[in-house]
Amino acid sequence: MPNKTISYVSVNEAIDDAVAKYKNNESIDDILEWVNHDTDRLTAWAYETDAFGASDDVFLFHEDEIFFADGTIFDYFDAEDLDLTSDSDILYFINRRVDGLIDEALSVHFQSRDGVCIDATIQILGQGGAHYSDFGICSSKEECFKHLLGGGTILWGDACESHSNTDLILMYKKNITEKYFEI
């Protein structure tokens, strides 16, 4: 529930205030709560201002999504397709898997505004288009990445931006090879 002591005429006014306070190291929690309380308001603002039109973005995946942690992997793949030993085959599998998930993935868009990085999570809701939520402010895109990471989150742009190829291979081995193929 947003703080009842703050009120803004527009989301733009609230964001301008939040950016100014953030730059002065003042708390912006109440403003972020006000902005994020009504995702329809945030979505309307994003469309009206084209705030994230030319922004950088990354897709958000969870390790469980990519590696079928719920145990349904054999509903989609045959065992021989998963018993991969070469690093290049494992990376090829991961890339194919991500390509198959991208159409339904959440993404985070970043835009520089007055020397800080503003961001929002975007979910495509069919014909309803992009729906914006979780507006935030960080000092940089890299700081936002640090905030997003953890708990199995993987950030993907043109390639994986949050983990090295070695990390991805180790995830595959942990979630698939060790779970299903090693005794």
Rosetta constraint file for C-alpha pairs under 8 A:
AtomPair CA 1 CA 33 HARMONIC 7.37 0.50
AtomPair CA 1 CA 34 HARMONIC 7.88 0.50
AtomPair CA 1 CA 37 HARMONIC 6.62 0.50
AtomPair CA 2 CA 30 HARMONIC 6.92 0.50
AtomPair CA 2 CA 33 HARMONIC 5.36 0.50
AtomPair CA 2 CA 34 HARMONIC 4.80 0.50
AtomPair CA 2 CA 37 HARMONIC 6.25 0.50
AtomPair CA 3 CA 30 HARMONIC 5.97 0.50
AtomPair CA 3 CA 33 HARMONIC 7.32 0.50
AtomPair CA 3 CA 34 HARMONIC 6.75 0.50
AtomPair CA 6 CA 30 HARMONIC 7.71 0.50
AtomPair CA 6 CA 31 HARMONIC 7.69 0.50
AtomPair CA 6 CA 34 HARMONIC 7.92 0.50
AtomPair CA 8 CA 13 HARMONIC 6.42 0.50
AtomPair CA 8 CA 14 HARMONIC 5.96 0.50
AtomPair CA 9 CA 13 HARMONIC 6.79 0.50
AtomPair CA 10 CA 14 HARMONIC 6.50 0.50
AtomPair CA 11 CA 15 HARMONIC 6.08 0.50
AtomPair CA 11 CA 35 HARMONIC 6.47 0.50
AtomPair CA 11 CA 41 HARMONIC 7.39 0.50
AtomPair CA 11 CA 42 HARMONIC 6.93 0.50
AtomPair CA 11 CA 45 HARMONIC 6.45 0.50
AtomPair CA 12 CA 16 HARMONIC 6.07 0.50
AtomPair CA 12 CA 45 HARMONIC 7.32 0.50
AtomPair CA 13 CA 17 HARMONIC 6.19 0.50
AtomPair CA 14 CA 18 HARMONIC 6.09 0.50
AtomPair CA 14 CA 31 HARMONIC 6.47 0.50
AtomPair CA 14 CA 35 HARMONIC 7.13 0.50
AtomPair CA 15 CA 19 HARMONIC 6.03 0.50
AtomPair CA 15 CA 31 HARMONIC 7.75 0.50
AtomPair CA 15 CA 35 HARMONIC 7.84 0.50
AtomPair CA 16 CA 20 HARMONIC 6.25 0.50
AtomPair CA 17 CA 21 HARMONIC 6.14 0.50
AtomPair CA 18 CA 22 HARMONIC 5.89 0.50
AtomPair CA 18 CA 28 HARMONIC 5.67 0.50
AtomPair CA 18 CA 31 HARMONIC 6.28 0.50
AtomPair CA 18 CA 32 HARMONIC 7.56 0.50
AtomPair CA 19 CA 23 HARMONIC 6.15 0.50
AtomPair CA 19 CA 113 HARMONIC 7.96 0.50
AtomPair CA 19 CA 114 HARMONIC 7.50 0.50
AtomPair CA 19 CA 116 HARMONIC 7.28 0.50
AtomPair CA 19 CA 137 HARMONIC 7.33 0.50
AtomPair CA 20 CA 24 HARMONIC 6.41 0.50
AtomPair CA 21 CA 25 HARMONIC 6.20 0.50
AtomPair CA 21 CA 26 HARMONIC 4.95 0.50
AtomPair CA 21 CA 27 HARMONIC 6.81 0.50
AtomPair CA 21 CA 28 HARMONIC 6.53 0.50
AtomPair CA 22 CA 26 HARMONIC 5.59 0.50
AtomPair CA 22 CA 27 HARMONIC 6.84 0.50
AtomPair CA 22 CA 28 HARMONIC 6.48 0.50
AtomPair CA 22 CA 137 HARMONIC 7.71 0.50
AtomPair CA 23 CA 116 HARMONIC 7.80 0.50
AtomPair CA 28 CA 32 HARMONIC 6.17 0.50
AtomPair CA 29 CA 33 HARMONIC 6.05 0.50
AtomPair CA 30 CA 34 HARMONIC 6.20 0.50
AtomPair CA 31 CA 35 HARMONIC 6.15 0.50
AtomPair CA 32 CA 36 HARMONIC 5.87 0.50
AtomPair CA 32 CA 135 HARMONIC 6.95 0.50
AtomPair CA 32 CA 136 HARMONIC 6.89 0.50
AtomPair CA 33 CA 37 HARMONIC 5.70 0.50
AtomPair CA 34 CA 38 HARMONIC 7.57 0.50
AtomPair CA 35 CA 39 HARMONIC 7.78 0.50
AtomPair CA 35 CA 41 HARMONIC 7.70 0.50
AtomPair CA 35 CA 42 HARMONIC 6.49 0.50
AtomPair CA 35 CA 135 HARMONIC 7.23 0.50
AtomPair CA 36 CA 42 HARMONIC 6.86 0.50
AtomPair CA 36 CA 133 HARMONIC 6.34 0.50
AtomPair CA 36 CA 134 HARMONIC 5.94 0.50
AtomPair CA 36 CA 135 HARMONIC 6.20 0.50
AtomPair CA 38 CA 42 HARMONIC 6.54 0.50
AtomPair CA 39 CA 43 HARMONIC 5.90 0.50
AtomPair CA 39 CA 131 HARMONIC 7.58 0.50
AtomPair CA 39 CA 132 HARMONIC 6.27 0.50
AtomPair CA 39 CA 133 HARMONIC 5.51 0.50
AtomPair CA 40 CA 44 HARMONIC 6.02 0.50
AtomPair CA 40 CA 131 HARMONIC 7.71 0.50
AtomPair CA 40 CA 132 HARMONIC 7.75 0.50
AtomPair CA 41 CA 45 HARMONIC 6.19 0.50
AtomPair CA 42 CA 46 HARMONIC 6.19 0.50
AtomPair CA 42 CA 132 HARMONIC 6.23 0.50
AtomPair CA 42 CA 133 HARMONIC 6.86 0.50
AtomPair CA 42 CA 135 HARMONIC 8.00 0.50
AtomPair CA 43 CA 47 HARMONIC 6.31 0.50
AtomPair CA 43 CA 130 HARMONIC 7.78 0.50
AtomPair CA 43 CA 131 HARMONIC 5.68 0.50
AtomPair CA 43 CA 132 HARMONIC 4.86 0.50
AtomPair CA 43 CA 133 HARMONIC 7.41 0.50
AtomPair CA 44 CA 48 HARMONIC 6.02 0.50
AtomPair CA 45 CA 49 HARMONIC 5.95 0.50
AtomPair CA 45 CA 50 HARMONIC 7.91 0.50
AtomPair CA 45 CA 51 HARMONIC 7.85 0.50
AtomPair CA 46 CA 50 HARMONIC 5.39 0.50
AtomPair CA 46 CA 51 HARMONIC 5.20 0.50
AtomPair CA 46 CA 52 HARMONIC 6.73 0.50
AtomPair CA 46 CA 132 HARMONIC 7.47 0.50
AtomPair CA 47 CA 51 HARMONIC 7.23 0.50
AtomPair CA 51 CA 55 HARMONIC 7.99 0.50
AtomPair CA 51 CA 111 HARMONIC 7.49 0.50
AtomPair CA 52 CA 109 HARMONIC 6.43 0.50
AtomPair CA 52 CA 110 HARMONIC 6.96 0.50
AtomPair CA 52 CA 111 HARMONIC 6.28 0.50
AtomPair CA 54 CA 111 HARMONIC 7.86 0.50
AtomPair CA 55 CA 109 HARMONIC 5.98 0.50
AtomPair CA 55 CA 110 HARMONIC 5.45 0.50
AtomPair CA 55 CA 111 HARMONIC 5.16 0.50
AtomPair CA 56 CA 109 HARMONIC 5.65 0.50
AtomPair CA 56 CA 110 HARMONIC 5.22 0.50
AtomPair CA 56 CA 111 HARMONIC 6.72 0.50
AtomPair CA 57 CA 107 HARMONIC 6.54 0.50
AtomPair CA 57 CA 108 HARMONIC 5.42 0.50
AtomPair CA 57 CA 109 HARMONIC 4.21 0.50
AtomPair CA 57 CA 110 HARMONIC 5.98 0.50
AtomPair CA 57 CA 157 HARMONIC 6.82 0.50
AtomPair CA 58 CA 107 HARMONIC 5.46 0.50
AtomPair CA 58 CA 108 HARMONIC 5.51 0.50
AtomPair CA 58 CA 109 HARMONIC 6.73 0.50
AtomPair CA 58 CA 155 HARMONIC 5.92 0.50
AtomPair CA 58 CA 156 HARMONIC 5.27 0.50
AtomPair CA 58 CA 157 HARMONIC 4.68 0.50
AtomPair CA 59 CA 102 HARMONIC 7.39 0.50
AtomPair CA 59 CA 105 HARMONIC 6.31 0.50
AtomPair CA 59 CA 106 HARMONIC 5.80 0.50
AtomPair CA 59 CA 107 HARMONIC 4.09 0.50
AtomPair CA 59 CA 108 HARMONIC 6.36 0.50
AtomPair CA 59 CA 155 HARMONIC 5.67 0.50
AtomPair CA 59 CA 156 HARMONIC 4.98 0.50
AtomPair CA 59 CA 157 HARMONIC 6.22 0.50
AtomPair CA 60 CA 105 HARMONIC 6.47 0.50
AtomPair CA 60 CA 106 HARMONIC 5.48 0.50
AtomPair CA 60 CA 107 HARMONIC 5.50 0.50
AtomPair CA 60 CA 108 HARMONIC 7.22 0.50
AtomPair CA 60 CA 153 HARMONIC 6.72 0.50
AtomPair CA 60 CA 154 HARMONIC 5.96 0.50
AtomPair CA 60 CA 155 HARMONIC 5.08 0.50
AtomPair CA 60 CA 156 HARMONIC 6.55 0.50
AtomPair CA 61 CA 65 HARMONIC 6.66 0.50
AtomPair CA 61 CA 66 HARMONIC 7.32 0.50
AtomPair CA 61 CA 105 HARMONIC 6.91 0.50
AtomPair CA 61 CA 106 HARMONIC 7.58 0.50
AtomPair CA 61 CA 153 HARMONIC 5.75 0.50
AtomPair CA 61 CA 154 HARMONIC 5.08 0.50
AtomPair CA 61 CA 155 HARMONIC 6.44 0.50
AtomPair CA 61 CA 156 HARMONIC 7.60 0.50
AtomPair CA 62 CA 66 HARMONIC 6.81 0.50
AtomPair CA 62 CA 152 HARMONIC 5.42 0.50
AtomPair CA 62 CA 153 HARMONIC 4.57 0.50
AtomPair CA 62 CA 154 HARMONIC 5.80 0.50
AtomPair CA 63 CA 67 HARMONIC 6.15 0.50
AtomPair CA 63 CA 69 HARMONIC 7.81 0.50
AtomPair CA 63 CA 152 HARMONIC 5.07 0.50
AtomPair CA 63 CA 153 HARMONIC 6.21 0.50
AtomPair CA 63 CA 154 HARMONIC 6.63 0.50
AtomPair CA 63 CA 171 HARMONIC 7.86 0.50
AtomPair CA 64 CA 68 HARMONIC 5.36 0.50
AtomPair CA 64 CA 69 HARMONIC 4.62 0.50
AtomPair CA 64 CA 70 HARMONIC 7.23 0.50
AtomPair CA 64 CA 152 HARMONIC 7.52 0.50
AtomPair CA 65 CA 69 HARMONIC 7.02 0.50
AtomPair CA 66 CA 94 HARMONIC 7.18 0.50
AtomPair CA 66 CA 97 HARMONIC 6.29 0.50
AtomPair CA 66 CA 98 HARMONIC 6.74 0.50
AtomPair CA 67 CA 73 HARMONIC 7.56 0.50
AtomPair CA 67 CA 172 HARMONIC 6.93 0.50
AtomPair CA 67 CA 175 HARMONIC 6.16 0.50
AtomPair CA 67 CA 176 HARMONIC 6.95 0.50
AtomPair CA 68 CA 72 HARMONIC 6.11 0.50
AtomPair CA 68 CA 73 HARMONIC 5.33 0.50
AtomPair CA 69 CA 73 HARMONIC 7.90 0.50
AtomPair CA 69 CA 175 HARMONIC 6.85 0.50
AtomPair CA 72 CA 76 HARMONIC 7.37 0.50
AtomPair CA 73 CA 77 HARMONIC 6.14 0.50
AtomPair CA 74 CA 78 HARMONIC 5.91 0.50
AtomPair CA 74 CA 79 HARMONIC 6.92 0.50
AtomPair CA 77 CA 81 HARMONIC 6.31 0.50
AtomPair CA 77 CA 82 HARMONIC 7.05 0.50
AtomPair CA 78 CA 82 HARMONIC 6.83 0.50
AtomPair CA 79 CA 83 HARMONIC 6.24 0.50
AtomPair CA 80 CA 84 HARMONIC 7.93 0.50
AtomPair CA 82 CA 176 HARMONIC 7.46 0.50
AtomPair CA 82 CA 177 HARMONIC 7.77 0.50
AtomPair CA 83 CA 177 HARMONIC 6.69 0.50
AtomPair CA 83 CA 181 HARMONIC 6.90 0.50
AtomPair CA 84 CA 89 HARMONIC 6.27 0.50
AtomPair CA 84 CA 90 HARMONIC 6.12 0.50
AtomPair CA 84 CA 177 HARMONIC 7.69 0.50
AtomPair CA 85 CA 89 HARMONIC 7.19 0.50
AtomPair CA 85 CA 90 HARMONIC 7.30 0.50
AtomPair CA 86 CA 90 HARMONIC 6.38 0.50
AtomPair CA 87 CA 91 HARMONIC 6.15 0.50
AtomPair CA 87 CA 169 HARMONIC 6.63 0.50
AtomPair CA 88 CA 92 HARMONIC 6.02 0.50
AtomPair CA 89 CA 93 HARMONIC 6.19 0.50
AtomPair CA 90 CA 94 HARMONIC 6.29 0.50
AtomPair CA 90 CA 169 HARMONIC 6.39 0.50
AtomPair CA 90 CA 172 HARMONIC 7.14 0.50
AtomPair CA 91 CA 95 HARMONIC 6.11 0.50
AtomPair CA 91 CA 165 HARMONIC 7.30 0.50
AtomPair CA 91 CA 168 HARMONIC 7.44 0.50
AtomPair CA 91 CA 169 HARMONIC 6.78 0.50
AtomPair CA 92 CA 96 HARMONIC 6.16 0.50
AtomPair CA 93 CA 97 HARMONIC 6.06 0.50
AtomPair CA 94 CA 98 HARMONIC 6.16 0.50
AtomPair CA 94 CA 168 HARMONIC 7.93 0.50
AtomPair CA 95 CA 99 HARMONIC 6.14 0.50
AtomPair CA 96 CA 100 HARMONIC 6.31 0.50
AtomPair CA 97 CA 101 HARMONIC 6.48 0.50
AtomPair CA 98 CA 102 HARMONIC 6.07 0.50
AtomPair CA 101 CA 105 HARMONIC 6.19 0.50
AtomPair CA 104 CA 123 HARMONIC 7.80 0.50
AtomPair CA 104 CA 124 HARMONIC 7.18 0.50
AtomPair CA 105 CA 123 HARMONIC 7.11 0.50
AtomPair CA 106 CA 121 HARMONIC 6.73 0.50
AtomPair CA 106 CA 122 HARMONIC 5.76 0.50
AtomPair CA 106 CA 123 HARMONIC 5.00 0.50
AtomPair CA 106 CA 124 HARMONIC 7.61 0.50
AtomPair CA 107 CA 121 HARMONIC 5.61 0.50
AtomPair CA 107 CA 122 HARMONIC 5.21 0.50
AtomPair CA 107 CA 123 HARMONIC 6.66 0.50
AtomPair CA 108 CA 119 HARMONIC 6.58 0.50
AtomPair CA 108 CA 120 HARMONIC 5.53 0.50
AtomPair CA 108 CA 121 HARMONIC 4.33 0.50
AtomPair CA 108 CA 122 HARMONIC 5.96 0.50
AtomPair CA 109 CA 119 HARMONIC 5.39 0.50
AtomPair CA 109 CA 120 HARMONIC 5.60 0.50
AtomPair CA 109 CA 121 HARMONIC 6.46 0.50
AtomPair CA 109 CA 122 HARMONIC 7.27 0.50
AtomPair CA 110 CA 117 HARMONIC 6.36 0.50
AtomPair CA 110 CA 118 HARMONIC 5.72 0.50
AtomPair CA 110 CA 119 HARMONIC 4.47 0.50
AtomPair CA 110 CA 120 HARMONIC 7.03 0.50
AtomPair CA 110 CA 141 HARMONIC 6.80 0.50
AtomPair CA 111 CA 117 HARMONIC 5.61 0.50
AtomPair CA 111 CA 118 HARMONIC 5.38 0.50
AtomPair CA 111 CA 119 HARMONIC 6.38 0.50
AtomPair CA 112 CA 116 HARMONIC 5.60 0.50
AtomPair CA 112 CA 117 HARMONIC 4.61 0.50
AtomPair CA 112 CA 118 HARMONIC 6.23 0.50
AtomPair CA 113 CA 117 HARMONIC 6.11 0.50
AtomPair CA 113 CA 118 HARMONIC 6.59 0.50
AtomPair CA 115 CA 139 HARMONIC 7.78 0.50
AtomPair CA 116 CA 137 HARMONIC 7.01 0.50
AtomPair CA 116 CA 138 HARMONIC 6.24 0.50
AtomPair CA 116 CA 139 HARMONIC 4.94 0.50
AtomPair CA 116 CA 140 HARMONIC 6.20 0.50
AtomPair CA 117 CA 137 HARMONIC 5.70 0.50
AtomPair CA 117 CA 138 HARMONIC 5.22 0.50
AtomPair CA 117 CA 139 HARMONIC 5.67 0.50
AtomPair CA 117 CA 140 HARMONIC 5.12 0.50
AtomPair CA 117 CA 141 HARMONIC 6.13 0.50
AtomPair CA 118 CA 135 HARMONIC 7.30 0.50
AtomPair CA 118 CA 136 HARMONIC 5.75 0.50
AtomPair CA 118 CA 137 HARMONIC 4.55 0.50
AtomPair CA 118 CA 138 HARMONIC 6.48 0.50
AtomPair CA 119 CA 134 HARMONIC 7.97 0.50
AtomPair CA 119 CA 135 HARMONIC 5.62 0.50
AtomPair CA 119 CA 136 HARMONIC 5.25 0.50
AtomPair CA 119 CA 137 HARMONIC 6.30 0.50
AtomPair CA 120 CA 132 HARMONIC 6.21 0.50
AtomPair CA 120 CA 133 HARMONIC 5.76 0.50
AtomPair CA 120 CA 134 HARMONIC 5.40 0.50
AtomPair CA 120 CA 135 HARMONIC 4.31 0.50
AtomPair CA 120 CA 136 HARMONIC 6.29 0.50
AtomPair CA 121 CA 132 HARMONIC 5.67 0.50
AtomPair CA 121 CA 133 HARMONIC 5.19 0.50
AtomPair CA 121 CA 134 HARMONIC 5.65 0.50
AtomPair CA 121 CA 135 HARMONIC 6.93 0.50
AtomPair CA 122 CA 130 HARMONIC 6.01 0.50
AtomPair CA 122 CA 131 HARMONIC 5.47 0.50
AtomPair CA 122 CA 132 HARMONIC 4.69 0.50
AtomPair CA 122 CA 133 HARMONIC 6.46 0.50
AtomPair CA 123 CA 130 HARMONIC 5.56 0.50
AtomPair CA 123 CA 131 HARMONIC 5.24 0.50
AtomPair CA 123 CA 132 HARMONIC 6.69 0.50
AtomPair CA 124 CA 128 HARMONIC 7.42 0.50
AtomPair CA 124 CA 129 HARMONIC 5.22 0.50
AtomPair CA 124 CA 130 HARMONIC 4.36 0.50
AtomPair CA 124 CA 131 HARMONIC 6.09 0.50
AtomPair CA 125 CA 129 HARMONIC 5.28 0.50
AtomPair CA 125 CA 130 HARMONIC 6.18 0.50
AtomPair CA 125 CA 131 HARMONIC 6.76 0.50
AtomPair CA 137 CA 144 HARMONIC 7.98 0.50
AtomPair CA 138 CA 143 HARMONIC 6.19 0.50
AtomPair CA 138 CA 144 HARMONIC 5.86 0.50
AtomPair CA 139 CA 143 HARMONIC 6.44 0.50
AtomPair CA 139 CA 144 HARMONIC 7.90 0.50
AtomPair CA 140 CA 144 HARMONIC 6.46 0.50
AtomPair CA 141 CA 145 HARMONIC 6.22 0.50
AtomPair CA 142 CA 146 HARMONIC 6.39 0.50
AtomPair CA 143 CA 147 HARMONIC 6.40 0.50
AtomPair CA 144 CA 148 HARMONIC 6.22 0.50
AtomPair CA 145 CA 149 HARMONIC 6.13 0.50
AtomPair CA 145 CA 155 HARMONIC 7.98 0.50
AtomPair CA 145 CA 162 HARMONIC 7.73 0.50
AtomPair CA 148 CA 153 HARMONIC 7.21 0.50
AtomPair CA 149 CA 153 HARMONIC 5.37 0.50
AtomPair CA 149 CA 154 HARMONIC 7.03 0.50
AtomPair CA 149 CA 155 HARMONIC 7.85 0.50
AtomPair CA 149 CA 162 HARMONIC 7.71 0.50
AtomPair CA 154 CA 160 HARMONIC 7.36 0.50
AtomPair CA 154 CA 161 HARMONIC 7.84 0.50
AtomPair CA 154 CA 162 HARMONIC 5.97 0.50
AtomPair CA 154 CA 163 HARMONIC 7.15 0.50
AtomPair CA 155 CA 160 HARMONIC 6.01 0.50
AtomPair CA 155 CA 161 HARMONIC 5.49 0.50
AtomPair CA 155 CA 162 HARMONIC 5.20 0.50
AtomPair CA 155 CA 163 HARMONIC 7.88 0.50
AtomPair CA 156 CA 160 HARMONIC 4.34 0.50
AtomPair CA 156 CA 161 HARMONIC 5.39 0.50
AtomPair CA 156 CA 162 HARMONIC 7.19 0.50
AtomPair CA 157 CA 161 HARMONIC 6.33 0.50
AtomPair CA 160 CA 164 HARMONIC 7.31 0.50
AtomPair CA 163 CA 167 HARMONIC 5.70 0.50
AtomPair CA 163 CA 168 HARMONIC 6.55 0.50
AtomPair CA 164 CA 168 HARMONIC 6.39 0.50
AtomPair CA 165 CA 169 HARMONIC 6.14 0.50
AtomPair CA 166 CA 170 HARMONIC 6.19 0.50
AtomPair CA 167 CA 171 HARMONIC 6.23 0.50
AtomPair CA 168 CA 172 HARMONIC 6.26 0.50
AtomPair CA 169 CA 173 HARMONIC 6.22 0.50
AtomPair CA 170 CA 174 HARMONIC 6.07 0.50
AtomPair CA 171 CA 175 HARMONIC 5.96 0.50
AtomPair CA 172 CA 176 HARMONIC 5.54 0.50
AtomPair CA 172 CA 177 HARMONIC 6.71 0.50
AtomPair CA 173 CA 177 HARMONIC 4.49 0.50
AtomPair CA 173 CA 178 HARMONIC 5.71 0.50
AtomPair CA 174 CA 178 HARMONIC 5.28 0.50
AtomPair CA 174 CA 179 HARMONIC 6.67 0.50
AtomPair CA 175 CA 179 HARMONIC 5.83 0.50
AtomPair CA 176 CA 180 HARMONIC 5.68 0.50
AtomPair CA 176 CA 181 HARMONIC 7.37 0.50
AtomPair CA 177 CA 181 HARMONIC 5.07 0.50
AtomPair CA 177 CA 182 HARMONIC 6.40 0.50
AtomPair CA 178 CA 182 HARMONIC 5.09 0.50
AtomPair CA 178 CA 183 HARMONIC 7.89 0.50
